Amino acid sequence: MEQVKLFKGVEMELRALEDEINAWLKESGARVISVTGNIAPQSSTGGSFTTSDILVIITYEMPT
């Protein structure tokens, strides 16, 4: 049965998000069906930009 796992991070901490996803993949033994992602750009505030949110969606199956 297909399942979904969501990961949320911020643009300035991409490496931490990658590490979290890779650790989960290794520990779970999940078989990945698809990976999609989205970045939600933030609007500027007073001339500076805030960090954008990143969402990664992994569709997977657990081995039987």
PyMOL Python script that loads the backbone (N, CA, C, O; Angstrom):
from pymol import cmd

cmd.read_pdbstr("""\
ATOM      1  N   MET A   1       0.838  -1.175   0.000  1.00  0.00           N
ATOM      2  CA  MET A   1       0.000   0.000   0.000  1.00  0.00           C
ATOM      3  C   MET A   1       0.891   1.249   0.000  1.00  0.00           C
ATOM      4  O   MET A   1       1.842   1.347   0.775  1.00  0.00           O
ATOM      5  N   GLU A   2       0.572   2.180  -0.864  1.00  0.00           N
ATOM      6  CA  GLU A   2       1.327   3.425  -0.930  1.00  0.00           C
ATOM      7  C   GLU A   2       1.021   4.309   0.271  1.00  0.00           C
ATOM      8  O   GLU A   2      -0.115   4.383   0.741  1.00  0.00           O
ATOM      9  N   GLN A   3       2.066   4.976   0.756  1.00  0.00           N
ATOM     10  CA  GLN A   3       1.937   5.896   1.872  1.00  0.00           C
ATOM     11  C   GLN A   3       2.665   7.182   1.512  1.00  0.00           C
ATOM     12  O   GLN A   3       3.421   7.231   0.542  1.00  0.00           O
ATOM     13  N   VAL A   4       2.429   8.222   2.305  1.00  0.00           N
ATOM     14  CA  VAL A   4       3.023   9.526   2.051  1.00  0.00           C
ATOM     15  C   VAL A   4       3.748  10.004   3.298  1.00  0.00           C
ATOM     16  O   VAL A   4       3.244   9.859   4.412  1.00  0.00           O
ATOM     17  N   LYS A   5       4.930  10.572   3.109  1.00  0.00           N
ATOM     18  CA  LYS A   5       5.710  11.175   4.190  1.00  0.00           C
ATOM     19  C   LYS A   5       6.021  12.607   3.779  1.00  0.00           C
ATOM     20  O   LYS A   5       6.495  12.852   2.670  1.00  0.00           O
ATOM     21  N   LEU A   6       5.750  13.560   4.686  1.00  0.00           N
ATOM     22  CA  LEU A   6       5.999  14.970   4.424  1.00  0.00           C
ATOM     23  C   LEU A   6       7.199  15.443   5.231  1.00  0.00           C
ATOM     24  O   LEU A   6       7.364  15.085   6.397  1.00  0.00           O
ATOM     25  N   PHE A   7       8.025  16.246   4.596  1.00  0.00           N
ATOM     26  CA  PHE A   7       9.159  16.882   5.265  1.00  0.00           C
ATOM     27  C   PHE A   7       9.058  18.374   5.002  1.00  0.00           C
ATOM     28  O   PHE A   7       8.814  18.798   3.872  1.00  0.00           O
ATOM     29  N   LYS A   8       9.246  19.167   6.049  1.00  0.00           N
ATOM     30  CA  LYS A   8       9.180  20.622   5.906  1.00  0.00           C
ATOM     31  C   LYS A   8      10.471  21.229   6.429  1.00  0.00           C
ATOM     32  O   LYS A   8      10.968  20.840   7.485  1.00  0.00           O
ATOM     33  N   GLY A   9      11.001  22.172   5.693  1.00  0.00           N
ATOM     34  CA  GLY A   9      12.215  22.855   6.109  1.00  0.00           C
ATOM     35  C   GLY A   9      12.197  24.282   5.619  1.00  0.00           C
ATOM     36  O   GLY A   9      11.202  24.762   5.077  1.00  0.00           O
ATOM     37  N   VAL A  10      13.304  24.945   5.817  1.00  0.00           N
ATOM     38  CA  VAL A  10      13.433  26.322   5.340  1.00  0.00           C
ATOM     39  C   VAL A  10      14.643  26.418   4.421  1.00  0.00           C
ATOM     40  O   VAL A  10      15.588  25.636   4.518  1.00  0.00           O
ATOM     41  N   GLU A  11      14.585  27.385   3.538  1.00  0.00           N
ATOM     42  CA  GLU A  11      15.586  27.557   2.488  1.00  0.00           C
ATOM     43  C   GLU A  11      17.010  27.650   3.032  1.00  0.00           C
ATOM     44  O   GLU A  11      17.942  27.116   2.430  1.00  0.00           O
ATOM     45  N   MET A  12      17.177  28.308   4.140  1.00  0.00           N
ATOM     46  CA  MET A  12      18.515  28.523   4.698  1.00  0.00           C
ATOM     47  C   MET A  12      19.090  27.256   5.351  1.00  0.00           C
ATOM     48  O   MET A  12      20.268  27.233   5.707  1.00  0.00           O
ATOM     49  N   GLU A  13      18.277  26.206   5.510  1.00  0.00           N
ATOM     50  CA  GLU A  13      18.729  24.975   6.161  1.00  0.00           C
ATOM     51  C   GLU A  13      18.511  23.759   5.267  1.00  0.00           C
ATOM     52  O   GLU A  13      18.063  22.710   5.729  1.00  0.00           O
ATOM     53  N   LEU A  14      18.832  23.911   3.982  1.00  0.00           N
ATOM     54  CA  LEU A  14      18.624  22.823   3.029  1.00  0.00           C
ATOM     55  C   LEU A  14      19.395  21.563   3.408  1.00  0.00           C
ATOM     56  O   LEU A  14      18.868  20.456   3.298  1.00  0.00           O
ATOM     57  N   ARG A  15      20.633  21.726   3.852  1.00  0.00           N
ATOM     58  CA  ARG A  15      21.458  20.565   4.202  1.00  0.00           C
ATOM     59  C   ARG A  15      20.824  19.766   5.331  1.00  0.00           C
ATOM     60  O   ARG A  15      20.838  18.535   5.303  1.00  0.00           O
ATOM     61  N   ALA A  16      20.269  20.453   6.326  1.00  0.00           N
ATOM     62  CA  ALA A  16      19.612  19.770   7.441  1.00  0.00           C
ATOM     63  C   ALA A  16      18.386  18.989   6.954  1.00  0.00           C
ATOM     64  O   ALA A  16      18.121  17.882   7.422  1.00  0.00           O
ATOM     65  N   LEU A  17      17.639  19.580   6.005  1.00  0.00           N
ATOM     66  CA  LEU A  17      16.471  18.889   5.450  1.00  0.00           C
ATOM     67  C   LEU A  17      16.905  17.656   4.667  1.00  0.00           C
ATOM     68  O   LEU A  17      16.293  16.595   4.793  1.00  0.00           O
ATOM     69  N   GLU A  18      17.942  17.784   3.871  1.00  0.00           N
ATOM     70  CA  GLU A  18      18.474  16.634   3.135  1.00  0.00           C
ATOM     71  C   GLU A  18      18.913  15.533   4.090  1.00  0.00           C
ATOM     72  O   GLU A  18      18.618  14.359   3.870  1.00  0.00           O
ATOM     73  N   ASP A  19      19.617  15.914   5.144  1.00  0.00           N
ATOM     74  CA  ASP A  19      20.087  14.932   6.126  1.00  0.00           C
ATOM     75  C   ASP A  19      18.914  14.218   6.790  1.00  0.00           C
ATOM     76  O   ASP A  19      18.962  13.006   7.001  1.00  0.00           O
ATOM     77  N   GLU A  20      17.857  14.969   7.120  1.00  0.00           N
ATOM     78  CA  GLU A  20      16.675  14.375   7.753  1.00  0.00           C
ATOM     79  C   GLU A  20      16.007  13.362   6.824  1.00  0.00           C
ATOM     80  O   GLU A  20      15.637  12.268   7.249  1.00  0.00           O
ATOM     81  N   ILE A  21      15.857  13.735   5.557  1.00  0.00           N
ATOM     82  CA  ILE A  21      15.227  12.838   4.587  1.00  0.00           C
ATOM     83  C   ILE A  21      16.081  11.598   4.371  1.00  0.00           C
ATOM     84  O   ILE A  21      15.561  10.482   4.377  1.00  0.00           O
ATOM     85  N   ASN A  22      17.383  11.779   4.181  1.00  0.00           N
ATOM     86  CA  ASN A  22      18.266  10.632   3.951  1.00  0.00           C
ATOM     87  C   ASN A  22      18.310   9.699   5.151  1.00  0.00           C
ATOM     88  O   ASN A  22      18.363   8.481   4.978  1.00  0.00           O
ATOM     89  N   ALA A  23      18.289  10.242   6.366  1.00  0.00           N
ATOM     90  CA  ALA A  23      18.280   9.409   7.568  1.00  0.00           C
ATOM     91  C   ALA A  23      16.990   8.598   7.638  1.00  0.00           C
ATOM     92  O   ALA A  23      17.018   7.410   7.960  1.00  0.00           O
ATOM     93  N   TRP A  24      15.866   9.234   7.340  1.00  0.00           N
ATOM     94  CA  TRP A  24      14.595   8.518   7.361  1.00  0.00           C
ATOM     95  C   TRP A  24      14.578   7.398   6.329  1.00  0.00           C
ATOM     96  O   TRP A  24      14.131   6.288   6.620  1.00  0.00           O
ATOM     97  N   LEU A  25      15.060   7.685   5.128  1.00  0.00           N
ATOM     98  CA  LEU A  25      15.102   6.661   4.082  1.00  0.00           C
ATOM     99  C   LEU A  25      15.939   5.466   4.515  1.00  0.00           C
ATOM    100  O   LEU A  25      15.539   4.318   4.319  1.00  0.00           O
ATOM    101  N   LYS A  26      17.085   5.730   5.096  1.00  0.00           N
ATOM    102  CA  LYS A  26      17.986   4.662   5.532  1.00  0.00           C
ATOM    103  C   LYS A  26      17.365   3.846   6.666  1.00  0.00           C
ATOM    104  O   LYS A  26      17.406   2.616   6.638  1.00  0.00           O
ATOM    105  N   GLU A  27      16.795   4.517   7.653  1.00  0.00           N
ATOM    106  CA  GLU A  27      16.233   3.835   8.817  1.00  0.00           C
ATOM    107  C   GLU A  27      14.955   3.073   8.489  1.00  0.00           C
ATOM    108  O   GLU A  27      14.726   1.987   9.023  1.00  0.00           O
ATOM    109  N   SER A  28      14.132   3.627   7.624  1.00  0.00           N
ATOM    110  CA  SER A  28      12.828   3.020   7.345  1.00  0.00           C
ATOM    111  C   SER A  28      12.911   1.858   6.360  1.00  0.00           C
ATOM    112  O   SER A  28      12.118   0.920   6.430  1.00  0.00           O
ATOM    113  N   GLY A  29      13.865   1.924   5.450  1.00  0.00           N
ATOM    114  CA  GLY A  29      13.938   0.903   4.404  1.00  0.00           C
ATOM    115  C   GLY A  29      12.833   1.042   3.373  1.00  0.00           C
ATOM    116  O   GLY A  29      12.558   0.106   2.622  1.00  0.00           O
ATOM    117  N   ALA A  30      12.198   2.208   3.333  1.00  0.00           N
ATOM    118  CA  ALA A  30      11.086   2.443   2.418  1.00  0.00           C
ATOM    119  C   ALA A  30      11.541   2.367   0.965  1.00  0.00           C
ATOM    120  O   ALA A  30      12.668   2.726   0.627  1.00  0.00           O
ATOM    121  N   ARG A  31      10.634   1.889   0.117  1.00  0.00           N
ATOM    122  CA  ARG A  31      10.868   1.888  -1.331  1.00  0.00           C
ATOM    123  C   ARG A  31      10.174   3.117  -1.888  1.00  0.00           C
ATOM    124  O   ARG A  31       8.946   3.206  -1.869  1.00  0.00           O
ATOM    125  N   VAL A  32      10.953   4.060  -2.381  1.00  0.00           N
ATOM    126  CA  VAL A  32      10.422   5.333  -2.858  1.00  0.00           C
ATOM    127  C   VAL A  32       9.746   5.153  -4.207  1.00  0.00           C
ATOM    128  O   VAL A  32      10.307   4.560  -5.129  1.00  0.00           O
ATOM    129  N   ILE A  33       8.539   5.671  -4.304  1.00  0.00           N
ATOM    130  CA  ILE A  33       7.784   5.660  -5.558  1.00  0.00           C
ATOM    131  C   ILE A  33       7.954   6.992  -6.273  1.00  0.00           C
ATOM    132  O   ILE A  33       8.168   7.032  -7.485  1.00  0.00           O
ATOM    133  N   SER A  34       7.858   8.079  -5.520  1.00  0.00           N
ATOM    134  CA  SER A  34       8.058   9.393  -6.121  1.00  0.00           C
ATOM    135  C   SER A  34       8.453  10.410  -5.056  1.00  0.00           C
ATOM    136  O   SER A  34       8.163  10.254  -3.871  1.00  0.00           O
ATOM    137  N   VAL A  35       9.122  11.450  -5.523  1.00  0.00           N
ATOM    138  CA  VAL A  35       9.519  12.569  -4.665  1.00  0.00           C
ATOM    139  C   VAL A  35       9.113  13.845  -5.392  1.00  0.00           C
ATOM    140  O   VAL A  35       9.460  14.050  -6.556  1.00  0.00           O
ATOM    141  N   THR A  36       8.383  14.687  -4.699  1.00  0.00           N
ATOM    142  CA  THR A  36       8.028  15.991  -5.244  1.00  0.00           C
ATOM    143  C   THR A  36       8.314  17.045  -4.185  1.00  0.00           C
ATOM    144  O   THR A  36       8.417  16.735  -2.998  1.00  0.00           O
ATOM    145  N   GLY A  37       8.439  18.265  -4.616  1.00  0.00           N
ATOM    146  CA  GLY A  37       8.729  19.322  -3.665  1.00  0.00           C
ATOM    147  C   GLY A  37       8.177  20.652  -4.117  1.00  0.00           C
ATOM    148  O   GLY A  37       7.784  20.829  -5.270  1.00  0.00           O
ATOM    149  N   ASN A  38       8.158  21.575  -3.189  1.00  0.00           N
ATOM    150  CA  ASN A  38       7.659  22.910  -3.459  1.00  0.00           C
ATOM    151  C   ASN A  38       8.385  23.899  -2.559  1.00  0.00           C
ATOM    152  O   ASN A  38       8.673  23.610  -1.397  1.00  0.00           O
ATOM    153  N   ILE A  39       8.672  25.061  -3.110  1.00  0.00           N
ATOM    154  CA  ILE A  39       9.235  26.133  -2.306  1.00  0.00           C
ATOM    155  C   ILE A  39       8.214  27.272  -2.315  1.00  0.00           C
ATOM    156  O   ILE A  39       7.725  27.679  -3.370  1.00  0.00           O
ATOM    157  N   ALA A  40       7.907  27.771  -1.137  1.00  0.00           N
ATOM    158  CA  ALA A  40       6.931  28.846  -0.998  1.00  0.00           C
ATOM    159  C   ALA A  40       7.684  30.140  -0.737  1.00  0.00           C
ATOM    160  O   ALA A  40       8.060  30.420   0.402  1.00  0.00           O
ATOM    161  N   PRO A  41       7.906  30.930  -1.779  1.00  0.00           N
ATOM    162  CA  PRO A  41       8.656  32.172  -1.591  1.00  0.00           C
ATOM    163  C   PRO A  41       7.912  33.117  -0.654  1.00  0.00           C
ATOM    164  O   PRO A  41       6.691  33.256  -0.723  1.00  0.00           O
ATOM    165  N   GLN A  42       8.661  33.746   0.201  1.00  0.00           N
ATOM    166  CA  GLN A  42       8.100  34.704   1.142  1.00  0.00           C
ATOM    167  C   GLN A  42       8.249  36.101   0.574  1.00  0.00           C
ATOM    168  O   GLN A  42       9.175  36.376  -0.190  1.00  0.00           O
ATOM    169  N   SER A  43       7.350  36.967   0.943  1.00  0.00           N
ATOM    170  CA  SER A  43       7.441  38.347   0.472  1.00  0.00           C
ATOM    171  C   SER A  43       8.463  39.110   1.311  1.00  0.00           C
ATOM    172  O   SER A  43       8.776  38.732   2.440  1.00  0.00           O
ATOM    173  N   SER A  44       8.960  40.165   0.741  1.00  0.00           N
ATOM    174  CA  SER A  44       9.962  40.966   1.456  1.00  0.00           C
ATOM    175  C   SER A  44       9.296  41.797   2.535  1.00  0.00           C
ATOM    176  O   SER A  44       8.130  42.176   2.425  1.00  0.00           O
ATOM    177  N   THR A  45      10.057  42.068   3.573  1.00  0.00           N
ATOM    178  CA  THR A  45       9.563  42.911   4.661  1.00  0.00           C
ATOM    179  C   THR A  45      10.594  43.993   4.916  1.00  0.00           C
ATOM    180  O   THR A  45      11.685  43.708   5.411  1.00  0.00           O
ATOM    181  N   GLY A  46      10.263  45.218   4.586  1.00  0.00           N
ATOM    182  CA  GLY A  46      11.181  46.319   4.839  1.00  0.00           C
ATOM    183  C   GLY A  46      12.480  46.230   4.069  1.00  0.00           C
ATOM    184  O   GLY A  46      13.518  46.671   4.562  1.00  0.00           O
ATOM    185  N   GLY A  47      12.445  45.669   2.868  1.00  0.00           N
ATOM    186  CA  GLY A  47      13.642  45.623   2.053  1.00  0.00           C
ATOM    187  C   GLY A  47      14.476  44.361   2.221  1.00  0.00           C
ATOM    188  O   GLY A  47      15.461  44.181   1.504  1.00  0.00           O
ATOM    189  N   SER A  48      14.107  43.485   3.148  1.00  0.00           N
ATOM    190  CA  SER A  48      14.849  42.228   3.283  1.00  0.00           C
ATOM    191  C   SER A  48      13.888  41.062   3.068  1.00  0.00           C
ATOM    192  O   SER A  48      12.689  41.172   3.324  1.00  0.00           O
ATOM    193  N   PHE A  49      14.431  39.954   2.597  1.00  0.00           N
ATOM    194  CA  PHE A  49      13.598  38.789   2.313  1.00  0.00           C
ATOM    195  C   PHE A  49      13.668  37.809   3.469  1.00  0.00           C
ATOM    196  O   PHE A  49      14.734  37.588   4.045  1.00  0.00           O
ATOM    197  N   THR A  50      12.522  37.219   3.808  1.00  0.00           N
ATOM    198  CA  THR A  50      12.493  36.182   4.832  1.00  0.00           C
ATOM    199  C   THR A  50      12.785  34.843   4.177  1.00  0.00           C
ATOM    200  O   THR A  50      12.685  34.714   2.957  1.00  0.00           O
ATOM    201  N   THR A  51      13.136  33.869   4.958  1.00  0.00           N
ATOM    202  CA  THR A  51      13.468  32.538   4.457  1.00  0.00           C
ATOM    203  C   THR A  51      12.228  31.846   3.915  1.00  0.00           C
ATOM    204  O   THR A  51      11.168  31.883   4.540  1.00  0.00           O
ATOM    205  N   SER A  52      12.358  31.216   2.757  1.00  0.00           N
ATOM    206  CA  SER A  52      11.240  30.502   2.138  1.00  0.00           C
ATOM    207  C   SER A  52      11.068  29.124   2.755  1.00  0.00           C
ATOM    208  O   SER A  52      12.041  28.478   3.144  1.00  0.00           O
ATOM    209  N   ASP A  53       9.805  28.679   2.840  1.00  0.00           N
ATOM    210  CA  ASP A  53       9.498  27.330   3.318  1.00  0.00           C
ATOM    211  C   ASP A  53       9.655  26.339   2.172  1.00  0.00           C
ATOM    212  O   ASP A  53       9.357  26.648   1.018  1.00  0.00           O
ATOM    213  N   ILE A  54      10.129  25.143   2.511  1.00  0.00           N
ATOM    214  CA  ILE A  54      10.289  24.078   1.530  1.00  0.00           C
ATOM    215  C   ILE A  54       9.519  22.865   2.021  1.00  0.00           C
ATOM    216  O   ILE A  54       9.617  22.483   3.188  1.00  0.00           O
ATOM    217  N   LEU A  55       8.753  22.264   1.121  1.00  0.00           N
ATOM    218  CA  LEU A  55       7.990  21.071   1.439  1.00  0.00           C
ATOM    219  C   LEU A  55       8.429  19.966   0.479  1.00  0.00           C
ATOM    220  O   LEU A  55       8.455  20.165  -0.735  1.00  0.00           O
ATOM    221  N   VAL A  56       8.775  18.798   1.031  1.00  0.00           N
ATOM    222  CA  VAL A  56       9.135  17.637   0.220  1.00  0.00           C
ATOM    223  C   VAL A  56       8.136  16.532   0.550  1.00  0.00           C
ATOM    224  O   VAL A  56       7.895  16.221   1.716  1.00  0.00           O
ATOM    225  N   ILE A  57       7.563  15.949  -0.492  1.00  0.00           N
ATOM    226  CA  ILE A  57       6.574  14.891  -0.340  1.00  0.00           C
ATOM    227  C   ILE A  57       7.146  13.620  -0.946  1.00  0.00           C
ATOM    228  O   ILE A  57       7.523  13.594  -2.118  1.00  0.00           O
ATOM    229  N   ILE A  58       7.208  12.570  -0.142  1.00  0.00           N
ATOM    230  CA  ILE A  58       7.714  11.285  -0.616  1.00  0.00           C
ATOM    231  C   ILE A  58       6.578  10.273  -0.569  1.00  0.00           C
ATOM    232  O   ILE A  58       5.993  10.024   0.485  1.00  0.00           O
ATOM    233  N   THR A  59       6.277   9.699  -1.718  1.00  0.00           N
ATOM    234  CA  THR A  59       5.323   8.588  -1.797  1.00  0.00           C
ATOM    235  C   THR A  59       6.149   7.313  -1.773  1.00  0.00           C
ATOM    236  O   THR A  59       7.105   7.169  -2.536  1.00  0.00           O
ATOM    237  N   TYR A  60       5.778   6.388  -0.896  1.00  0.00           N
ATOM    238  CA  TYR A  60       6.611   5.207  -0.697  1.00  0.00           C
ATOM    239  C   TYR A  60       5.786   3.985  -0.328  1.00  0.00           C
ATOM    240  O   TYR A  60       4.598   4.089  -0.024  1.00  0.00           O
ATOM    241  N   GLU A  61       6.428   2.836  -0.360  1.00  0.00           N
ATOM    242  CA  GLU A  61       5.871   1.581   0.129  1.00  0.00           C
ATOM    243  C   GLU A  61       6.884   0.956   1.058  1.00  0.00           C
ATOM    244  O   GLU A  61       8.092   1.093   0.863  1.00  0.00           O
ATOM    245  N   MET A  62       6.391   0.274   2.063  1.00  0.00           N
ATOM    246  CA  MET A  62       7.280  -0.457   2.955  1.00  0.00           C
ATOM    247  C   MET A  62       7.460  -1.863   2.389  1.00  0.00           C
ATOM    248  O   MET A  62       6.510  -2.459   1.883  1.00  0.00           O
ATOM    249  N   PRO A  63       8.682  -2.391   2.476  1.00  0.00           N
ATOM    250  CA  PRO A  63       8.915  -3.747   1.982  1.00  0.00           C
ATOM    251  C   PRO A  63       8.094  -4.760   2.780  1.00  0.00           C
ATOM    252  O   PRO A  63       7.861  -4.592   3.978  1.00  0.00           O
ATOM    253  N   THR A  64       7.666  -5.804   2.093  1.00  0.00           N
ATOM    254  CA  THR A  64       6.865  -6.831   2.776  1.00  0.00           C
ATOM    255  C   THR A  64       7.719  -7.952   3.305  1.00  0.00           C
ATOM    256  O   THR A  64       7.200  -8.894   3.904  1.00  0.00           O
TER     257      THR A  64
END
""", "prot")
cmd.dss("prot")
cmd.show_as("cartoon", "prot")
cmd.util.cbc("prot")
cmd.orient("prot")
